[in-house]
Amino acid sequence: MNSPLLLYGTGTARGGTGICVQTLAAHSQIEYALDPTLPFYKSFRNSIIHNNKSLANSGFSDSSSFGEYLHSNSHLDLFREILTSDLSLEIESTQLKYLCAAIQRRCCYDSSDLSKGASCLKGKTYKDILLSFLDLIVDIRCNGKDSPCVLGIHENWTVEFFPALATSFPDAKFLVILRDPRSVIASHDAAPMQLRTNFLSFVRSIRKLHDLAYAYLDMPLLKSRLLILKYEELVCRPEATSRHLCEFLDVNYEPGMIDPENHLEPGQSFKRDGVSSFESNATGYNPSRIDRWKQHLTGDRLLALELSMKPFFDAFKYSASSESLCNYDQM
């Protein structure tokens, strides 16, 4: 049997990624894991820093978030190294042990069925480790059946690692999930306090996602290998959008993909609860979720967000509110 097509996806927290992953994972020939490998990318970034003396003063600690990279020369130097790297970098045995434990903890959130096996990942390079994790997905979720046609991992906040993945896996494809930033921030603001972060930091990370997604469209390395999916398109036109996804992945469309009864908790027989700040059991495709931000995001916070994101609203066809633009024109 041919090796499966590898798929790597990304987006942001509160960005509608859950329903997109559930739609793909409901396909009989697709195995797609949600957010299990963030420590892998942090470890890879840290190894880039530790193996390059010129990055010693980058200002990033091993536990630092990824950031936007655009506010100092040292951060830009690291950003360039990440964009031009590949996964052939070797990993030390002590670091591998720590990484396996970190991935195991991360799996507990959205891919709990993979948690136990994550402690046994193997390999000498970061590519080996990622392949080991992909094998783990097949072993656990296919349960002795044939390998899927498409095999992949979605991990939020990791868009800057797409070139390294594309270089290391020349046949892989890539998916960026976008959602109206106002909906993202409104959901963030309504989330429990322990799940919130700094407003400006969050906006910068959203901008990085949009910025690199737009830049990648013209990158030869990713030509014909990248699809940008808007959450709004999926919830308004689930069948048409899912058919488009299947064409991109070269698999046949299955109507069961968009049946919420098939959106199950990984490794379980019960439905997964769509994570929402505004409703319980937020399953399925509900177009009313698109404009809900209008009741929750107003005033200076809305204006600051729209001014920060205006170029990306234009690029990805999100319309800034007339009220905010009017207020800005009068300043």
VOVEX-155353 format. One record per atom (N, C-alpha, C): residue in one letter; x, y, z. Coordinates in pm, whole numbers, plus 50000, padded with zeros to 5 digits. Example, Ala and Ser with C-alpha at 12.3 -4.5 7.8 and 13.67 -1.06 7.14 Angstrom:
// residues 2
A513194943150780/A512304955050780/A513204967050780/S512854977550708/S513674989450714/S512905000350787/
//
This chain:
// residues 331
M500854987950000/M500005000050000/M500885012550000/N500445022749925/N501215035149919/N501215042150054/S502295049650078/S502365057650201/S501295068350198/P500745071850314/P499695082150315/P500245095850283/L499385104250229/L499715118450214/L499775124650353/L500855131850381/L500995138550510/L500385152450503/L499645156050606/L498985169050614/L499345175750745/Y499835188050736/Y500135196050855/Y499275208650852/G498595211250963/G497695222750969/G497995231551088/T497515243851080/T497675253151192/T496565263451191/G496495270851300/G495525281551316/G495805288351448/T494775293651513/T494935299751644/T493935293651742/A494235294951869/A493225291651969/A491995300451945/R490835294851972/R489555301951951/R489315305151804/G490025297951716/G489965301051574/G489125291751490/G488245283951552/G487395274951476/G488105262651425/T489275259751481/T490045248351430/T489415234951466/G488715234451580/G488135221851623/G487165215951523/I486215223951474/I485225218751379/I485875215051247/C486925222151209/C487635218851084/C488335205451097/V489005203251211/V489685190451233/V488665179151244/Q487555181451313/Q486535171151327/Q485955167151191/T485775177051104/T485255174250970/T486185164950894/L487475167750898/L488435159250829/L488555145550896/A488605145451028/A488785132951100/A487605123451084/A486445128751047/A485265120351026/A485315112750894/H486265116050809/H486445108950682/H487075095350710/S486575084950643/S487045071250670/S488505069050631/Q489055077650545/Q490415075750497/Q491375086550548/I490965094050651/I491805104650706/I491975102650856/E493205103150901/E493505103451045/E494215116651073/Y493575124851152/Y494055138551173/Y493975141751321/A495115144051384/A495185146151529/A495165161051562/L494445164551667/L494265178551705/L495215182551818/D496125191551788/D496975198551886/D497725189351985/P498485179351935/P499225170852029/P500715173852039/T501255182551953/T502715182951938/T503345196751958/L502675205752028/L503275218952048/L504675218052111/P504925209252208/P506275208352264/P507325204352161/F506935197052058/F507875193351953/F508445205751885/Y507565215251853/Y508015227251783/Y508815236351876/K508435236852001/K509235244752096/K510635238852111/S510715225652121/S512005219052134/S512855221352010/F512235220751894/F512955223151768/F513485237451764/R512635247051802/R513085260951807/R514245262651905/N514125256452022/N515175257652122/N516485251652074/S516405240652000/S517625234451947/S518275243251841/I517465249951762/I518025259551665/I518825270151739/I518275275251848/I518965285551927/I520255279951988/H520155268352050/H521315262752121/H522445258652026/N522095255751900/N523105251451804/N523665262951719/N523255275051750/N523705286551672/N524165297451769/K525475299151781/K526025308551879/K525525322851856/S525245326251732/S524795339851703/S523405342651761/L522695332051801/L521345333651857/L521335332652009/A522515332152069/A522605330252214/A521885341152292/N521835353052238/N521195364252307/N519845367952243/S519175357652192/S517895360252124/S516815364952218/G516975362352349/G515945366452445/G514885356052468/F514975344452401/F514005333752420/F514555323752521/S513745320152618/S514075309052706/S513445296452649/D513795284952704/D513245272452651/D511725271752664/S511165279052761/S509715278652783/S508975290052715/S509685298852646/S509035310552583/S508025306252478/S506945314052465/S506015311952355/S506705315852225/F506065313052113/F506735315351985/F506865330051951/G505875337951984/G505965352251959/G505815355951813/E506005368951787/E505845374151651/E507205376551584/Y508275377251661/Y509655378151614/Y510045391751556/L509145401251548/L509385413151466/L509825425351545/H510235423751670/H510465435651753/H511895437351799/S512805429251743/S514225431351770/S515025424051663/N516255428351644/N517105421851544/N517375407251579/S517575404551709/S517855390751749/S516665381651724/H515445386851745/H514255378951717/H514115376551567/L514425386551487/L514375384951342/L515395374751294/D516565374651355/D517585364751318/D517075350551344/L516415348651459/L515845335551489/L514745332151389/F513905341751358/F512825339751262/F513375334951128/R514435341351081/R515035337350953/R515595323150961/E516205319751074/E516745306251089/E515625295851085/I514505298751150/I513375289451149/I512845287651008/L512705298650935/L512125298050801/L513025290850702/T514315289950730/T515245283650636/T515785270350689/S515185265050794/S515675252750856/S514985240550796/D515415228750843/D514695216350817/D514785207650941/L514165196050938/L514055187751058/L515175177551071/S516275179650999/S517405170451010/S518245173051135/L517925183451209/L518645186751331/L518535175251431/E519665171151488/E519665159951581/E519185164351719/I518635154751792/I518135157351926/I518895148552026/E519305154252135/E520035146752237/E519075137452313/S519615126452363/S518785116452430/S518085122052554/T518775130752628/T518145136652746/T517015145952706/Q517205153452598/Q516165162252549/Q514985154352495/L515255143052431/L514185134552378/L513295129452491/K513905125352602/K513125120452716/K512205131352769/Y512725143552780/Y511905154852826/Y510795157752726/L511145157252596/L510165160352492/L509025150252493/C509335137552506/C508285127252509/C507315129752624/A507855133352739/A506995136052855/A506105148252829/A506665158452765/A505905170552736/A504805167852634/I505105160152530/I504085156652431/I502995148252495/Q503375139252583/Q502385131052653/Q501405139752731/R501905149852799/R501015159052873/R500145166952777/R500705171452668/R499965179352570/R498825171252508/C499065158452482/C498035149952422/C496785149252508/C496925150752637/C495795149052729/C494665158952702/Y494955170152636/Y493935180352613/Y492965176452502/D493475173452383/D492605171352268/D492865158352192/S493885151052232/S494195138252166/S494585128152273/S493685126252368/S494025118352487/S494325103752453/D493755098752344/D494025084852307/D495475082552268/L496195093252232/L497595092052191/L498555093952307/S498035097352424/S498895101452534/S499845090452580/K499355078452600/K500175067852656/K501355064552564/G501095063052435/G502155059452342/G503175070452319/A502805082952351/A503705094152326/A504965093552410/S504955085652515/S506135084652601/S507235076052539/C506935069552426/C507875060052366/C508345064252227/L508285077052196/L508735081752065/L510245079552051/K510685076851927/K512085073651903/K512625081551785/G513965082751781/G514615088851666/G515825097051705/K516685099351607/K517885107251628/K517705121751585/T516765124251495/T516525137751446/T515065141551471/Y514775154351454/Y513405158851473/Y512475152851369/K512975150451249/K512155143651149/K511805129551195/D512795122451250/D512525109051302/D511435109251409/I511505119051498/I510535119851609/I509135122251553/L509025131051456/L507705133851399/L507155121651326/L508025114651254/L507585102351187/L507155091951290/S507865091351402/S507495082151508/S506115085351563/F505805098251576/F504485102151627/F503405098851524/L503685101051397/L502715097651292/L502435082651291/D503485074551310/D503285060051321/D502395056651441/L502585064251549/L501775061951669/L500285064451639/I499995074951565/I498595077851528/I497985066151453/V498735060751356/V498235049351279/V498035037251368/D499025034251452/D498945022451538/D497725022851630/I497455034651687/I496375035651785/I495015037451719/R494935045851619/R493615049151564/R493165039751452/C494095033551383/C493695024251277/C493505010151332/N494115007251448/N493844994751521/N493984982451431/G495124981851359/G495394970251276/G494834970951136/K494014980951105/K493464982450971/K494524988650880/D494184989750753/D495104995750658/D495395010250696/S496575014950657/S496925028950682/S495965038050608/P495725050050660/P494815059350594/P495435065050467/C494605071150384/C495105077950265/C495745091350302/V495235097650408/V495755110450455/V496025109150605/L497205113550644/L497625112650783/L498205125950825/G497735131550935/G498255144750968/G498075149151110/I498605161051135/I498595167051268/I498245181851252/H497275186251329/H496995200651338/H497615205751468/E498315216851460/E498895222851581/E498835237951569/N498065244351656/N497955258951654/N499305265651682/W499445277851630/W500585286751659/W501885282851589/T501865273751495/T503115268451440/T503315271751292/V502705282251244/V502765285351100/V504185287851052/E505075293151136/E506435296251093/E507255283751063/F506775272051104/F507515259551082/F507115252550953/F506175258150879/F505745251750754/F506885249950654/P507765259950632/P508855257550537/P509775246150579/A510085244950707/A510925233850754/A510235220550729/L508935219850756/L508175207650731/L508115204750581/A507915215050501/A507805213150356/A509115208450295/T510245213150349/T511555208650302/T511815194250343/S511445190750465/S511715177450517/S510755166950462/F509545171250423/F508545162050369/F508065167750235/P508795165050126/P508525171749998/P507145169049939/D506485158449982/D505165155249927/D504025159350019/A504345164750134/A503295168450231/A502495180350182/K501295181850237/K500455193450209/K500165200750340/F499655213150325/F499565222050440/F498225229350439/L497695231350559/L496385237450577/L496485248450681/V496055260550645/V495955271650739/V494465274750759/I494025274650884/I492635277650916/I492565291850971/L491815300350903/L491625314250945/L490205316250995/R490065325251089/R488755329551136/R488815344651157/D487695351251135/D487625365651157/D488265368951292/P489325377151295/P490005380051421/P489095385751528/R488005392551489/R487075397951588/R486335386651660/S486015375951587/S485395364451650/S486385357451743/V487635356651700/V488675350351783/V488825357951915/I488945371251906/I489155379252027/I487905379252115/A486725379952055/A485495379652134/A485385366552212/S485735355452147/S485715342552215/S486765342052326/H487935347552297/H489005348152398/H488545356152519/D487925367752496/D487505376452605/D486445370052694/A485645360952636/A484565354552712/A484995341252773/A486215337152749/A486715324452802/A487035325752950/P487135314753022/P487555315353163/P488885322553177/M489065329553287/M490245337953306/M491545330353285/Q491615317853329/Q492865310253320/Q493225306753176/L492275308653083/L492545305752942/L492825318252861/R492855329652925/R493095342152851/R494565345952855/T494955354152759/T496315359152755/T496295374152728/N497465380152714/N497565394452687/N496965397852551/F496125408152547/F495425411952424/F496405414952311/L497395423352337/L498325427252231/L499125415252181/S499565406652271/S500295394752232/S499445385752143/F498175384252179/F497275375852100/F497075381751961/V496855394751953/V496655401251822/V497895399751735/R499075401351795/R500305399751717/R500435385651662/S500065375751741/S500135361951694/S499125359351582/I497935365351592/I496965364151484/I497515370751357/R498135382251372/R498725389051256/R499815380551192/K500635374051274/K501685365451219/K501075354351135/L499995348151184/L499335337551109/L498865342550974/H498175354050973/H497665359450848/H498805363850755/D499815369850813/D500935374950734/D501645363550662/L501995353050736/L502715341950675/L501825333950581/A500555332450614/A499645325550522/A499625332550387/Y499555345750391/Y499525353550266/Y500865352250192/A501965352950266/A503285351950204/A503515338050143/Y503025327750209/Y503235314150161/Y502545311550028/L501495319049999/L500785317049872/L501705319149753/D502745327349769/D503695329949660/D505035323049680/M505135314249779/M506405307449804/M506505294949716/P507525294049629/P507655282349541/P507645269049616/L508245268649735/L508305256349813/L506915250949845/L505935259749859/L504575255749898/L503575256549783/K504055258749664/K503175259949549/K502345247249531/S501035248849523/S500075237849507/S500025228549627/R500675232449735/R500715223849854/R500005230149973/L499515242349956/L498925249850067/L497475253450036/L496605251050135/L495215255350125/L494895264150245/I494315275750219/I493845284550326/I492325282850338/L491885278350453/L490475275650477/L489935285850576/K488865292550540/K488225301850630/K487085294650705/Y487125296050836/Y486105290150922/Y484705293950875/E484535306250835/E483215311250793/E482695303550672/E483575299950581/E483165292250464/E482675278350505/L483345272250602/L482965258850644/L481605258750713/V481355268150804/V480095267650878/V478915272250792/C479165280350690/C478075284750602/C477815274950488/R478875268650438/R478745259450325/R479555246750354/P479115238950451/P479925227450493/P480175217250383/E479165214350302/E479375204250198/E480335209250091/A480095221150038/A480955226349931/A482385227949980/T482555232850102/T483905234950156/T484595221650182/S483855211850231/S484445198650255/S484805191750125/R484005193750023/R484355188149892/R485665194449841/H485805207449862/H487035214249821/H488235208749897/L488065206450026/L489125200450107/L489505186650053/C488525178650019/C488795165249967/C489525165749833/E489155175149748/E489865176749621/E491325180149645/F491565188949740/F492935192849774/F493745180949823/L493105172049897/L493785160449955/L493695148049868/D493015149249754/D492895138249658/D492215125949719/V491135128449791/V490285117649840/V488845120649801/N488015110549796/N486615112449761/N485855118649878/Y484945127549847/Y484105133549950/Y483175123050009/E482985123650142/E482045114950210/E481025123350286/P479735121450263/P478715129550332/P478815128850484/G479305117650538/G479425116350683/G480395126050746/M481245132350665/M482175142250718/M481455153650789/I480305157450738/I479615169150790/I478405165350876/D478365152950918/D477335148551011/D477905149651152/P477395158851236/P477945160551371/P477935147851455/E477085138251420/E477055125651493/E478365117851474/N479115121251372/N480385114551345/N481585122151400/H481345133351465/H482435141251523/H482665136551665/L483465126151677/L483625119051803/L484905123051875/E484875121452006/E486095122952085/E487085112252040/P488345115952013/P489305106051962/P489395093652050/G489255082151985/G489355069452057/G488125065852137/Q487045073852125/Q485835071552203/Q484635070252109/S483495066452166/S482285064952085/S481275076052110/F481655086252190/F480725097252216/F481185109852144/K480205118752120/K480485130952043/K481425140252120/R482275146752045/R483165156652103/R482385169652122/D482555175952238/D481905188752266/D482725199952202/G482135206552103/G482845217752042/G483135228452146/V484375232452159/V484775242052262/V484285255952224/S483465261952307/S482925275252280/S482845283152410/S483075296152399/S482935304952515/S481495309252538/F480615306152441/F479275311752445/F478155301352454/E478465288652432/E477415278552434/E477995265152477/S477135256652529/S477525243052565/S477245233752447/N478055223352436/N477865213552329/N477765220352193/A478765228352163/A478765236352039/A479195227951920/T478355218251886/T478675209251777/T478045214151647/G478465208451537/G477865211451408/G478265224851351/Y477515228851248/Y477845240751169/Y476735251051187/N477025261551259/N476025271551294/N476485285251245/P475935290251134/P476375303051078/P476185314951172/S475315313651273/S475105324751365/S476355327751447/R477295318251452/R478525320451527/R479455330451458/I479205333251332/I480105341951256/I480085356251307/D478895361551331/D478755375751368/D478495377951515/R478685367751596/R478405369051738/R479295379451805/W480475381951746/W481395391751803/W480755405551814/K479765408651729/K479175421951728/K478475425351859/Q478045415051934/Q477395417352062/Q478405417452178/H479645414152150/H480585412452260/H481865420852245/L482115426352128/L483355433652105/L483015447452053/T483305457652134/T482905471252098/T483995481152141/G483765493852108/G484585504652160/G486035504052117/D486915508752206/D488335509952174/D488975496452144/R488515485952209/R489105472752186/R488845468352041/L487635470551993/L487305467351855/L488105476051759/L488185488951789/L488915498151702/L490385494251694/A491005491151807/A492425487351808/A492645474751725/L491745465151738/L491895452751664/L491755455151514/E490745462851477/E490515465151334/E491645473151271/L492175482851343/L493295490451289/L494525481551274/S494745472551369/S495895463551362/S495775453651248/M494535449451218/M494335438651123/M493845443450987/K493715456550965/K493105461650842/K493725455850715/P495045455050701/P495595449350576/P495155434950553/F494975427450661/F494615413350648/F493125411750624/F492305421050676/F490895421150640/F490765422350489/D491535431250430/D491475433150286/D491955420650211/A493075414950257/A493675403550187/A492765391350188/F492075389050300/F491275376850315/F489775379850316/K489425392050270/K488025395650245/K487145395250371/Y487695400850479/Y486895403650598/Y486655418750600/S485425423050619/S485105437250614/S485205443450753/A485985454150764/A486035461650889/A484705468750911/S484295470251036/S483005476451065/S483045491251032/S481975496350975/S481935510450935/S482035519751055/E481505515351169/E481555523751289/E483005526151331/S483805515751331/S485205517351370/S485945526251274/L485705524451145/L486405532551046/L485975547151057/C484705549351084/C484205563051101/C484875569551222/N484975562151331/N485625567551450/N487075571051423/Y487745562651345/Y489145565051314/Y489295577551226/D488395578851129/D488475590451040/D488295603651113/Q487625603351229/Q487355615451302/Q488415618551407/M489415609951420/M490435611951523/M491415622851481/
//
